[in-house]
Amino acid sequence: MTSSTTVHSPLRLYGRSGELAILEGLLARLWQGDGGALVVTAPPGLGRSALLREAAAAHRPRGPVLYATASPDERGPHALPRTPEALLARLRERGAARPLLVCADDAHAWDPASRTALALAARRLGAGSRVAVLIAADDVPAFAGLPALRLGPLDGDAAAALLDRLAGGGEGVPGGADGPGRRPPRLPGVTGGLDPVVRAELLREAAGNPRLLTGLTRRLTPDQLAGRTPLPCPLPGAEGVLAAHADRLDGLPAHTRALLLLAAAAQEHEPAGAGADALLLLRAGTRTGLPRDFLDGALFGSAATEGFLQRAGSRVHFSHPLFARAVLHDAPPARRRATHELLAALLAETGDRAAASAPARGHPASPGAPVRSGEGPVRPAHSGDRPALPGTPAEPSGDRDALPLAALVQLSCAAPGPDTVLAARLEAAVTAPYPHGERSSALCRAAALTTGPPLRSARFAAAAEQAALAGDPDRARALLARTGAAGEQSASPGLAPYVHGLLALRTGPAADAHAALIAAAALLGPYDPRRGLDALLGAAEAAWVAGDAPGYLEAMGRIDPAPYDRAFASYRAGMCAVLAGRTEAGHALLRQCLDPVDAAAPAALLRAGVAALVLGEVAAACRTGARALAAVRTEGPDALLPQALEHLAYAELRAGLHAGARAHALEGLHAARRTGQANSSVHLHAVLALAASVEGPAEACAAHCDAALAGAGPHGLAQPATLATWARARADLAAGRSDEAAARLGPLVRPGPRQGHFAARMLAVPCYVEAAVLAGRGAEEAGELHAAVAEFAGWTARTADPQAPAQLARCQALLAPAEEADARYAEAMAHHDRAGGDFERARTQLLYGQWLRRRRRTREARTPLRDALVAFQRCSARAWAERAAGELRAAGEQGPSVRPATDGALSALTPQQQRIARCVAEGATNREVALRLSLSPRTVDHHLRNVFAALGIRSRTELARLLGPEGP
């Protein structure tokens, strides 16, 4: 152990603001004459040394710094005593004149006597001491009981900032890679910065470890960093950090090291973060001769494994993922291969129980499964489930069918080098109904075992496809980056462009997705018709969301329906007929799709839901959407969940079920973010904006509109842009801003280059007519308004939407002469009586009552206005209820129905209880309240019981009656 009074200059630290604040507090107390001790613990590479250097630099202007380390390059002239008494006396002597900061770096590596002396001296520094001891070390018993600061990995933003600094060739390693004086690599030739795909892969591989991120970046060439050449597999540069982690294994008992190797190897066939099966480890440990009592204690009891392993249920996890990699890195190759072979044998003995017992999520769909667009703002669904690999070589003979995928993956880990037979067996095994994440990992293993570049590229592309279906687009892009340069020969031409197109469909510009998928379909068609079909359907979907009707027809027109079932052929022909203007023929064909033959297939159900919306059968669309969502939850793939929730939410909006639509859209938004589907998030924000334009508050509607428009613009998503604009205009109408609503809606419904999406224009016409008339534009824009109503009348004649006839009669009443308006409003109310739906009926009653009041028929006006107010309250349309209440007051109505007094009742409740009470009074279920207020359903139930007791009521009905139209 040596010491020095000089250290290297500090560097900027990323993501350590909280830790730096703790160190600043320690130094502030030291400067006030009250020292102490703090142990900074972390696995290697997370920046312990950087924090010590930062503290030393901050303290040096105020007093001396004693920096001690076990590293040979830090040797200095001041050797520290190795007994607690002598060390404590030395520290107090050095701190007598000015406050002294002692920085003990890598103290876990000190000799035992020095480590013990340091720990005892730190404990004896009492109050009023002018010495502070800052210790950086792994978790070691010698420092137990001292105040500790545990470092975690850098978060995503901090790691990204560090990588940008490294790529920019800065002067040091921000974030604090262990070891002073380290410099980041300079990246000559990386023009324009890192390639986004390479950037994401480096961040994923580093797992928030700054030293590892530095090592990975240093070992890649400028062309690899810029994305001009494929990334190596595996990425180099992790050896130093893994060796540092492995140093902690040296002093462990043999039994513990053997169990750690089994646990690390068992994770090789599991999805990231899944851990290892404790029962598998028990069987493997027993087979290798580990004592049963040791295994029971380590895997199922409280026996310690030196802090490396943690158990959660039946799974065993490493405390940090790098420890698992370090264990495998440290093990001799022969022993590592033997461990993998043992696990493969055990998995082969029991078979793949998970695949046999679990639902077959993402099972290959039937040829008739693809789903695409319909006439209605909901966007078409993408089936996207094609696990069969093109170009697969002849299956090897032997016992391949007896080995489950997990056993084959373990064998691949044991392979000392390329193995074409084992790679082919892995590729063949993924045709079984395994989860997409497992298929992706297996195909990646197969690619690593493959020597021929064409087949290797094809397997990486297939692995990328499965990663995309598993909802991991970043991983999919990283795998695509290993397929080779554009135009490079591949055993599966068109597969990589196809996956690129799928990713662009979910996260990129719609025009790029359309072009990529059209090109991929031409390459795939001759040898892989199933993926070729998916590519064309994806291209049609991209054109649909972009509002490109000719592009949609072009893509759908290239599909030969002959090989597929009658329902799919009818769907394709019906959609093409509708967009070509042959609506009657198209509707006749689409009615054949409403009751799918394969009622359990997600793709078929989503297609049926789209057909129902095209026809205006909104009740059938809700039923089918619910069934489709259940099927996606059961069958997968996970990447389809946001779209299934979006379809159902939009159908519920069309049916007037706004609360249900909001709940499903919120869940879909979370799923879209989790699976990296930015475009799905845009669509779901638009749906949430439409729901908020009814329920409020106005701020929520504006926020969702802004989010939808911000994402729709750069990616050319015309459909959600139209829906978001319509939602903002409807919120303006509710608030009485008719001029603004008319200005927003005019360009959407009128002919011209700024026209809205072809599937949403007609839905916005009733709002446009209402806004223009209320804004006083009826006379000056009479021609445009009558033309819009005439077009809406034609659409009403073709659709089965139950609200359309009433909306048409309402528009005609708004434009009719005074002597005809009464009859038109009566006609509208008659249609509402047949169609049902509180919200649209209340809007007609509100307009009729407003029309009567403005003609001084105030007594007559009160009845429809009062009915409108009650209906708006019933469907939780708060802003609309306020508008109706204002009209009712203007008509001379007074009393609690117009201005309910509920503050006295609510004053007995806490603020949280008030929010819950108002949500429940709106009709929300406990689950919906929990989602809205970010609580658990159990917490909501607890508060609701207290609300009932405080208010002296016994039911939700009484609560709704008590609170009236008050909203959260």
NUKOL-840716 format. One record per residue (C-alpha): residue in one letter; x, y, z. Coordinates in steps of 0.2 Angstrom, whole numbers, padded with zeros to 4 digits, always signed. Layout:
<atoms>
AXYZ;...
</atoms>
This chain:
<atoms>
M+0000+0000+0000;T+0007+0017-0005;S+0001+0034-0005;S+0003+0051-0015;T-0002+0068-0012;T-0005+0071-0031;V-0019+0064-0042;H-0023+0066-0060;S-0035+0081-0064;P-0053+0077-0063;L-0065+0074-0077;R-0083+0078-0080;L-0094+0064-0073;Y-0110+0059-0082;G-0125+0052-0072;R-0118+0055-0055;S-0126+0070-0049;G-0134+0062-0034;E-0117+0053-0029;L-0108+0070-0031;A-0120+0078-0019;I-0117+0066-0006;L-0098+0069-0008;E-0101+0087-0007;G-0110+0085+0009;L-0096+0075+0017;L-0083+0088+0012;A-0094+0102+0018;R-0094+0094+0035;L-0076+0091+0035;W-0073+0109+0031;Q-0083+0113+0047;G-0072+0102+0057;D-0083+0087+0058;G-0075+0073+0047;G-0080+0055+0045;A-0079+0040+0033;L-0089+0034+0018;V-0086+0018+0008;V-0090+0019-0011;T-0094+0002-0017;A-0097-0004-0035;P-0093-0018-0046;P-0078-0014-0057;G-0079-0001-0071;L-0093+0009-0063;G-0083+0024-0058;R-0077+0022-0040;S-0060+0030-0044;A-0067+0044-0053;L-0078+0049-0039;L-0063+0049-0027;R-0053+0060-0039;E-0067+0072-0040;A-0068+0073-0021;A-0049+0075-0020;A-0050+0090-0033;A-0064+0098-0024;H-0055+0097-0007;R-0037+0102-0013;P-0039+0121-0012;R-0045+0119+0006;G-0033+0106+0013;P-0021+0092+0010;V-0026+0076+0001;L-0019+0059+0005;Y-0022+0047-0010;A-0018+0029-0007;T-0019+0015-0019;A-0013-0003-0022;S-0009+0001-0040;P+0010+0001-0044;D+0008+0016-0055;E+0003+0026-0039;R+0018+0023-0029;G+0023+0038-0018;P+0035+0042-0004;H+0023+0041+0010;A+0019+0023+0015;L+0005+0022+0027;P+0006+0013+0044;R-0001-0005+0045;T-0008-0004+0063;P-0024+0005+0067;E-0016+0016+0081;A-0001+0021+0071;L-0012+0025+0056;L-0025+0035+0066;A-0011+0045+0074;R-0003+0049+0057;L-0020+0055+0050;R-0024+0066+0065;E-0006+0073+0064;R-0008+0077+0045;G-0025+0085+0049;A-0021+0096+0064;A-0017+0112+0054;R-0030+0110+0039;P-0044+0097+0036;L-0037+0081+0028;L-0046+0071+0015;V-0040+0053+0014;C-0044+0044-0003;A-0041+0025-0001;D-0043+0018-0019;D-0046+0000-0023;A-0045-0004-0004;H-0052-0022-0007;A-0035-0026-0015;W-0024-0020-0001;D-0015-0033+0010;P-0026-0039+0025;A-0016-0029+0038;S-0017-0012+0029;R-0036-0015+0025;T-0040-0019+0043;A-0030-0004+0049;L-0039+0007+0037;A-0056+0001+0043;L-0053+0002+0061;A-0045+0020+0060;A-0060+0025+0050;R-0072+0019+0063;R-0063+0028+0077;L-0064+0045+0069;G-0076+0053+0080;A-0086+0069+0080;G-0076+0085+0078;S-0062+0076+0068;R-0053+0086+0055;V-0050+0070+0045;A-0062+0062+0032;V-0059+0045+0024;L-0066+0041+0008;I-0064+0022+0003;A-0067+0014-0014;A-0069-0004-0014;D-0079-0020-0018;D-0090-0027-0005;V-0078-0034+0008;P-0082-0038+0026;A-0068-0027+0033;F-0078-0011+0029;A-0095-0018+0035;G-0104-0006+0047;L-0096+0010+0039;P-0108+0022+0030;A-0108+0016+0012;L-0113+0023-0005;R-0117+0010-0018;L-0115+0014-0036;G-0126+0008-0050;P-0124+0007-0069;L-0126+0024-0078;D-0144+0027-0084;G-0148+0028-0103;D-0146+0046-0105;A-0129+0047-0095;A-0122+0032-0105;A-0127+0040-0121;A-0119+0057-0116;L-0103+0047-0112;L-0103+0038-0128;D-0105+0054-0138;R-0090+0061-0128;L-0080+0046-0132;A-0085+0047-0151;G-0080+0065-0151;G-0062+0061-0145;G-0063+0071-0129;E-0049+0073-0116;G-0054+0060-0104;V-0067+0047-0099;P-0082+0055-0091;G-0092+0044-0080;G-0076+0038-0072;A-0069+0022-0079;D-0058+0014-0066;G-0040+0019-0067;P-0034+0037-0067;G-0028+0045-0083;R-0037+0034-0096;R-0042+0043-0112;P-0056+0039-0124;P-0052+0033-0142;R-0052+0046-0155;L-0062+0041-0170;P-0054+0048-0186;G-0065+0045-0201;V-0082+0044-0191;T-0090+0058-0201;G-0107+0064-0195;G-0105+0054-0178;L-0109+0036-0174;D-0121+0026-0184;P-0137+0026-0174;V-0138+0007-0175;V-0120+0005-0169;R-0123+0017-0155;A-0138+0007-0148;E-0128-0009-0149;L-0114-0001-0139;L-0125+0005-0126;R-0134-0011-0124;E-0118-0021-0123;A-0110-0009-0110;A-0125-0010-0099;G-0122+0006-0091;N-0103+0002-0087;P-0092+0017-0092;R-0076+0007-0092;L-0084-0006-0103;L-0091+0007-0115;T-0074+0014-0117;G-0066-0003-0120;L-0079-0007-0133;T-0078+0009-0142;R-0059+0008-0143;R-0059-0009-0151;L-0070-0005-0166;T-0063+0003-0182;P-0069+0019-0188;D-0079+0010-0202;Q-0088-0001-0190;L-0092+0014-0179;A-0099+0023-0194;G-0109+0009-0199;R-0100+0006-0216;T-0094-0012-0211;P-0103-0025-0201;L-0100-0026-0182;P-0090-0041-0176;C-0099-0054-0166;P-0096-0054-0152;L-0091-0036-0149;P-0072-0035-0143;G-0066-0024-0129;A-0075-0032-0114;E-0060-0042-0108;G-0053-0029-0096;V-0069-0027-0087;L-0073-0045-0087;A-0056-0049-0080;A-0059-0037-0066;H-0075-0044-0062;A-0067-0062-0062;D-0054-0056-0050;R-0068-0058-0036;L-0069-0076-0040;D-0052-0081-0035;G-0054-0083-0017;L-0071-0091-0018;P-0074-0109-0012;A-0073-0122-0025;H-0092-0127-0023;T-0097-0109-0025;R-0087-0107-0041;A-0094-0122-0048;L-0112-0117-0045;L-0108-0100-0052;L-0102-0108-0068;L-0118-0118-0069;A-0129-0103-0067;A-0119-0093-0080;A-0120-0106-0093;A-0138-0110-0089;Q-0143-0092-0094;E-0136-0094-0111;H-0153-0101-0118;E-0164-0089-0108;P-0170-0072-0113;A-0161-0057-0107;G-0164-0055-0088;A-0174-0071-0086;G-0161-0079-0075;A-0159-0098-0074;D-0171-0112-0068;A-0167-0116-0050;L-0172-0134-0053;L-0161-0136-0068;L-0146-0130-0057;L-0151-0142-0044;R-0150-0157-0056;A-0134-0151-0064;G-0126-0147-0047;T-0131-0165-0041;R-0124-0172-0057;T-0107-0164-0055;G-0106-0170-0037;L-0110-0154-0027;P-0116-0158-0010;R-0135-0158-0009;D-0136-0147+0007;F-0125-0134-0001;L-0136-0133-0016;D-0152-0132-0006;G-0145-0118+0004;A-0138-0108-0010;L-0153-0111-0022;F-0168-0112-0010;G-0163-0106+0007;S-0153-0092+0014;A-0136-0098+0012;A-0125-0085+0004;T-0116-0086-0013;E-0104-0071-0009;G-0117-0059-0016;F-0117-0066-0033;L-0133-0075-0035;Q-0151-0069-0030;R-0167-0080-0031;A-0184-0073-0037;G-0197-0087-0036;S-0190-0102-0046;R-0177-0092-0055;V-0159-0088-0050;H-0151-0072-0056;F-0134-0064-0055;S-0133-0048-0045;H-0126-0040-0060;P-0126-0047-0078;L-0108-0044-0080;F-0104-0056-0066;A-0112-0070-0077;R-0101-0065-0092;A-0086-0064-0081;V-0088-0081-0074;L-0089-0088-0092;H-0074-0078-0097;D-0064-0084-0082;A-0068-0102-0084;P-0056-0113-0094;P-0063-0117-0111;A-0063-0136-0108;R-0073-0134-0092;R-0085-0122-0100;R-0088-0134-0114;A-0091-0148-0102;T-0103-0137-0092;H-0113-0133-0108;E-0114-0151-0113;L-0120-0157-0096;L-0134-0144-0097;A-0138-0149-0114;A-0140-0167-0109;L-0151-0163-0094;L-0162-0152-0105;A-0163-0166-0118;E-0168-0178-0105;T-0183-0168-0099;G-0188-0161-0116;D-0194-0143-0118;R-0207-0142-0105;A-0210-0124-0108;A-0214-0126-0126;A-0225-0140-0122;S-0235-0132-0108;A-0235-0113-0113;P-0246-0106-0126;A-0238-0105-0143;R-0236-0086-0144;G-0232-0081-0161;H-0235-0098-0169;P-0234-0097-0188;A-0250-0090-0195;S-0260-0098-0208;P-0258-0092-0226;G-0274-0082-0225;A-0269-0073-0209;P-0262-0056-0216;V-0272-0041-0211;R-0272-0024-0219;S-0282-0008-0219;G-0300-0003-0219;E-0310+0012-0222;G-0310+0021-0206;P-0296+0030-0197;V-0290+0014-0188;R-0274+0009-0197;P-0272-0008-0204;A-0264-0022-0194;H-0248-0031-0199;S-0247-0050-0196;G-0229-0051-0197;D-0226-0068-0191;R-0215-0078-0203;P-0203-0089-0193;A-0199-0101-0207;L-0182-0097-0215;P-0179-0097-0233;G-0164-0106-0240;T-0163-0118-0226;P-0151-0132-0230;A-0156-0150-0230;E-0160-0156-0212;P-0146-0166-0205;S-0150-0184-0200;G-0149-0190-0182;D-0158-0186-0166;R-0162-0168-0171;D-0180-0170-0167;A-0176-0176-0149;L-0167-0161-0144;P-0177-0145-0138;L-0171-0128-0143;A-0163-0125-0126;A-0152-0140-0127;L-0146-0135-0145;V-0142-0118-0139;Q-0131-0126-0125;L-0123-0137-0137;S-0119-0121-0148;C-0111-0113-0133;A-0100-0128-0131;A-0094-0128-0149;P-0076-0124-0150;G-0078-0116-0168;P-0089-0115-0183;D-0101-0130-0185;T-0112-0131-0200;V-0122-0146-0194;L-0126-0138-0177;A-0131-0122-0185;A-0143-0130-0197;R-0151-0140-0182;L-0153-0123-0173;E-0161-0115-0188;A-0173-0130-0191;A-0178-0130-0172;V-0185-0112-0173;T-0199-0117-0184;A-0207-0124-0168;P-0218-0112-0158;Y-0205-0105-0147;P-0206-0086-0141;H-0199-0074-0154;G-0185-0069-0142;E-0179-0087-0140;R-0180-0089-0159;S-0169-0074-0162;S-0156-0079-0149;A-0155-0096-0157;L-0153-0089-0175;C-0140-0078-0169;R-0131-0093-0162;A-0133-0102-0179;A-0126-0087-0188;A-0111-0087-0176;L-0107-0105-0181;T-0109-0102-0199;T-0093-0099-0210;G-0101-0095-0227;P-0105-0076-0228;P-0121-0078-0238;L-0129-0090-0226;R-0122-0081-0211;S-0130-0065-0217;A-0147-0074-0220;R-0147-0081-0202;F-0143-0064-0195;A-0157-0056-0205;A-0169-0070-0199;A-0163-0067-0181;A-0167-0048-0183;E-0184-0052-0190;Q-0188-0062-0174;A-0181-0049-0163;A-0193-0036-0171;L-0207-0048-0168;A-0202-0049-0150;G-0204-0030-0149;D-0185-0026-0148;P-0182-0015-0163;D-0165-0010-0157;R-0159-0027-0156;A-0166-0031-0173;R-0156-0016-0181;A-0140-0022-0172;L-0142-0039-0180;L-0146-0032-0197;A-0129-0022-0195;R-0121-0039-0196;T-0129-0045-0212;G-0116-0036-0223;A-0116-0021-0234;A-0130-0017-0246;G-0130-0028-0261;E-0119-0041-0253;Q-0123-0059-0258;S-0135-0068-0246;A-0143-0085-0246;S-0160-0075-0243;P-0160-0061-0255;G-0174-0048-0249;L-0174-0054-0231;A-0164-0040-0224;P-0173-0026-0234;Y-0189-0034-0228;V-0184-0032-0210;H-0178-0015-0213;G-0195-0011-0220;L-0204-0018-0205;L-0194-0008-0194;A-0197+0008-0204;L-0216+0004-0203;R-0215+0004-0184;T-0203+0017-0181;G-0198+0027-0197;P-0206+0037-0211;A-0220+0029-0220;A-0214+0033-0237;D-0197+0024-0233;A-0207+0009-0226;H-0217+0008-0242;A-0202+0009-0254;A-0192-0004-0244;L-0206-0017-0243;I-0211-0015-0261;A-0193-0018-0266;A-0192-0033-0253;A-0207-0041-0260;A-0200-0041-0278;L-0185-0050-0271;L-0194-0062-0259;G-0208-0067-0271;P-0200-0081-0281;Y-0193-0091-0267;D-0202-0085-0251;P-0220-0081-0256;R-0226-0080-0238;R-0214-0066-0233;G-0217-0058-0250;L-0235-0057-0246;D-0231-0049-0229;A-0220-0036-0237;L-0234-0031-0249;L-0246-0030-0235;G-0234-0020-0225;A-0231-0008-0240;A-0250-0006-0241;E-0251-0002-0223;A-0238+0011-0225;A-0247+0019-0239;W-0263+0019-0229;V-0256+0028-0214;A-0248+0041-0226;G-0264+0044-0235;D-0257+0038-0251;A-0272+0029-0259;P-0263+0025-0276;G-0249+0017-0266;Y-0261+0006-0256;L-0269+0000-0272;E-0253-0003-0280;A-0247-0014-0266;M-0263-0023-0264;G-0264-0025-0283;R-0248-0035-0283;I-0255-0049-0272;D-0261-0064-0280;P-0275-0070-0269;A-0276-0087-0277;P-0266-0097-0265;Y-0275-0090-0250;D-0292-0093-0242;R-0308-0085-0248;A-0310-0074-0234;F-0293-0066-0237;A-0296-0065-0256;S-0313-0056-0252;Y-0304-0044-0240;R-0291-0039-0253;A-0304-0037-0267;G-0316-0027-0255;M-0303-0015-0249;C-0297-0012-0267;A-0315-0009-0273;V-0318+0003-0259;L-0303+0014-0262;A-0306+0013-0281;G-0323+0021-0278;R-0334+0005-0281;T-0341+0006-0263;E-0356-0005-0265;A-0346-0020-0273;G-0332-0017-0260;H-0345-0018-0245;A-0353-0034-0252;L-0336-0042-0252;L-0330-0036-0235;R-0346-0043-0227;Q-0339-0060-0230;C-0325-0056-0218;L-0335-0052-0203;D-0335-0069-0196;P-0318-0077-0198;V-0316-0096-0200;D-0301-0096-0189;A-0308-0087-0174;A-0293-0089-0164;A-0280-0081-0176;P-0276-0063-0171;A-0273-0059-0189;A-0290-0065-0195;L-0299-0056-0181;L-0290-0040-0184;R-0294-0041-0202;A-0312-0044-0197;G-0312-0029-0186;V-0305-0018-0200;A-0319-0024-0212;A-0332-0020-0198;L-0326-0002-0197;V-0326+0000-0216;L-0344-0005-0216;G-0348+0006-0201;E-0353-0009-0190;V-0345-0002-0175;A-0353-0014-0162;A-0346-0029-0172;A-0329-0020-0173;C-0329-0018-0154;R-0334-0037-0152;T-0321-0042-0164;G-0308-0030-0157;A-0310-0038-0140;R-0308-0055-0147;A-0292-0050-0157;L-0284-0042-0141;A-0287-0058-0132;A-0280-0068-0146;V-0264-0057-0147;R-0262-0058-0128;T-0262-0077-0130;E-0254-0081-0146;G-0243-0065-0149;P-0232-0059-0156;D-0229-0045-0143;A-0225-0033-0157;L-0244-0034-0162;L-0251-0029-0145;P-0250-0010-0147;Q-0259-0011-0164;A-0273-0023-0157;L-0276-0011-0142;E-0277+0004-0155;H-0290-0005-0166;L-0301-0009-0151;A-0299+0009-0143;Y-0304+0017-0160;A-0319+0005-0162;E-0324+0010-0144;L-0323+0028-0149;R-0334+0026-0164;A-0346+0017-0153;G-0346+0031-0140;L-0337+0021-0126;H-0325+0034-0122;A-0319+0028-0105;G-0315+0011-0112;A-0306+0018-0127;R-0295+0029-0115;A-0290+0014-0105;H-0286+0003-0119;A-0276+0017-0128;L-0266+0020-0113;E-0262+0002-0111;G-0257+0002-0130;L-0246+0017-0127;H-0236+0009-0114;A-0235-0007-0124;A-0229+0004-0139;R-0216+0012-0129;R-0210-0004-0121;T-0208-0012-0139;G-0200+0003-0147;Q-0214+0007-0159;A-0214+0025-0161;N-0227+0026-0175;S-0239+0016-0164;S-0237+0028-0150;V-0241+0042-0162;H-0258+0033-0167;L-0262+0030-0149;H-0259+0048-0144;A-0271+0053-0158;V-0284+0041-0151;L-0281+0048-0133;A-0283+0065-0140;L-0300+0061-0147;A-0306+0053-0130;A-0300+0068-0121;S-0309+0080-0133;V-0325+0072-0125;E-0320+0069-0107;G-0307+0082-0105;P-0298+0090-0097;A-0293+0102-0111;E-0275+0101-0106;A-0274+0082-0109;C-0282+0084-0126;A-0269+0097-0131;A-0254+0087-0124;H-0260+0071-0134;C-0263+0082-0150;D-0246+0089-0148;A-0237+0073-0146;A-0247+0065-0161;L-0243+0079-0172;A-0225+0080-0167;G-0222+0062-0172;A-0234+0062-0187;G-0225+0076-0196;P-0207+0069-0198;H-0214+0052-0203;G-0227+0057-0215;L-0242+0049-0205;A-0257+0058-0212;Q-0270+0048-0203;P-0265+0052-0185;A-0262+0070-0190;T-0280+0071-0196;L-0287+0063-0180;A-0277+0074-0169;T-0282+0090-0178;W-0300+0084-0177;A-0298+0081-0158;R-0291+0098-0155;A-0306+0106-0165;R-0318+0096-0155;A-0311+0102-0139;D-0312+0120-0146;L-0330+0117-0150;A-0333+0111-0132;A-0325+0127-0125;G-0335+0138-0136;R-0321+0142-0148;S-0330+0140-0164;D-0319+0151-0175;E-0304+0141-0170;A-0313+0124-0173;A-0319+0129-0190;A-0301+0135-0195;R-0294+0119-0190;L-0307+0108-0199;G-0309+0118-0215;P-0293+0112-0224;L-0297+0094-0218;V-0314+0092-0226;R-0312+0104-0241;P-0304+0098-0258;G-0286+0103-0260;P-0268+0099-0256;R-0271+0101-0237;Q-0285+0089-0237;G-0286+0077-0222;H-0284+0058-0223;F-0296+0050-0235;A-0303+0038-0221;A-0306+0052-0208;R-0313+0066-0218;M-0331+0061-0217;L-0330+0058-0199;A-0325+0076-0196;V-0338+0084-0207;P-0352+0086-0193;C-0340+0095-0182;Y-0335+0107-0196;V-0352+0111-0201;E-0357+0115-0183;A-0341+0125-0180;A-0344+0135-0196;V-0362+0139-0192;L-0359+0144-0174;A-0344+0155-0180;G-0356+0164-0191;R-0349+0158-0207;G-0365+0150-0214;A-0368+0164-0226;E-0351+0167-0233;E-0346+0148-0234;A-0364+0142-0239;G-0358+0134-0255;E-0344+0124-0246;L-0354+0119-0232;H-0368+0113-0243;A-0355+0103-0253;A-0348+0095-0238;V-0365+0090-0232;A-0370+0083-0249;E-0354+0073-0249;F-0358+0067-0231;A-0375+0062-0236;G-0368+0051-0249;W-0356+0043-0237;T-0371+0041-0225;A-0380+0031-0238;R-0366+0019-0240;T-0361+0016-0221;A-0369+0006-0208;D-0363+0018-0194;P-0379+0020-0183;Q-0374+0038-0179;A-0372+0044-0197;P-0390+0047-0201;A-0393+0058-0185;Q-0377+0068-0189;L-0383+0071-0206;A-0400+0077-0200;R-0391+0088-0188;C-0380+0096-0201;Q-0395+0099-0212;A-0404+0107-0197;L-0390+0119-0195;L-0390+0125-0213;A-0409+0124-0215;P-0421+0140-0215;A-0429+0143-0199;E-0446+0136-0204;E-0437+0119-0208;A-0425+0118-0194;D-0438+0111-0181;A-0442+0097-0193;R-0424+0093-0196;Y-0420+0093-0177;A-0434+0081-0174;E-0428+0070-0188;A-0411+0069-0180;M-0418+0065-0163;A-0428+0051-0171;H-0412+0044-0178;H-0404+0045-0161;D-0418+0036-0153;R-0414+0021-0164;A-0395+0022-0164;G-0393+0026-0145;G-0377+0034-0139;D-0377+0048-0126;F-0364+0059-0132;E-0370+0062-0150;R-0388+0063-0144;A-0383+0077-0131;R-0374+0087-0145;T-0389+0087-0155;Q-0400+0092-0140;L-0387+0106-0136;L-0388+0113-0153;Y-0407+0112-0154;G-0409+0121-0137;Q-0396+0134-0142;W-0406+0137-0158;L-0422+0139-0149;R-0415+0151-0136;R-0407+0162-0149;R-0425+0164-0157;R-0431+0169-0139;R-0440+0152-0137;T-0432+0151-0120;R-0445+0140-0111;E-0445+0127-0125;A-0426+0128-0125;R-0424+0123-0107;T-0430+0105-0110;P-0417+0100-0123;L-0403+0109-0114;R-0407+0101-0098;D-0407+0084-0106;A-0391+0088-0115;L-0383+0093-0098;V-0388+0077-0090;A-0382+0066-0104;F-0365+0075-0105;Q-0364+0072-0086;R-0368+0054-0089;C-0354+0051-0101;S-0342+0061-0092;A-0340+0075-0105;R-0336+0088-0093;A-0332+0102-0105;W-0347+0099-0115;A-0357+0099-0099;E-0351+0116-0094;R-0356+0122-0111;A-0373+0115-0109;A-0374+0123-0092;G-0370+0140-0099;E-0383+0139-0112;L-0396+0133-0099;R-0391+0148-0088;A-0393+0159-0102;A-0411+0152-0105;G-0415+0157-0087;E-0413+0140-0078;Q-0407+0141-0060;G-0404+0128-0047;P-0392+0114-0043;S-0394+0105-0060;V-0385+0120-0067;R-0372+0124-0054;P-0371+0109-0041;A-0364+0113-0024;T-0353+0098-0019;D-0339+0107-0011;G-0347+0105+0006;A-0348+0086+0004;L-0330+0084-0003;S-0323+0095+0011;A-0324+0080+0023;L-0312+0070+0011;T-0293+0070+0008;P-0287+0077-0009;Q-0283+0059-0014;Q-0301+0053-0009;Q-0309+0068-0018;R-0300+0063-0034;I-0305+0045-0032;A-0323+0050-0028;R-0325+0061-0043;C-0318+0048-0055;V-0330+0035-0048;A-0344+0047-0049;E-0340+0048-0068;G-0343+0029-0069;A-0325+0023-0069;T-0321+0006-0062;N-0308+0004-0049;R-0296-0002-0062;E-0299+0013-0073;V-0296+0024-0058;A-0280+0016-0054;L-0274+0018-0071;R-0279+0036-0072;L-0271+0041-0055;S-0256+0029-0055;L-0262+0019-0040;S-0265+0000-0037;P-0283-0006-0038;R-0282-0012-0020;T-0277+0006-0014;V-0292+0013-0024;D-0304+0001-0016;H-0297+0006+0002;H-0299+0024-0001;L-0317+0021-0009;R-0322+0012+0007;N-0317+0027+0017;V-0326+0039+0005;F-0342+0029+0008;A-0340+0030+0027;A-0336+0049+0027;L-0350+0053+0016;G-0363+0042+0024;I-0367+0033+0008;R-0367+0014+0002;S-0366+0013-0017;R-0358+0021-0032;T-0375+0027-0038;E-0377+0037-0022;L-0360+0044-0025;A-0363+0049-0043;R-0380+0057-0037;L-0371+0067-0023;L-0357+0074-0034;G-0367+0078-0050;P-0356+0084-0065;E-0340+0087-0055;G-0325+0080-0063;P-0308+0076-0057;
</atoms>
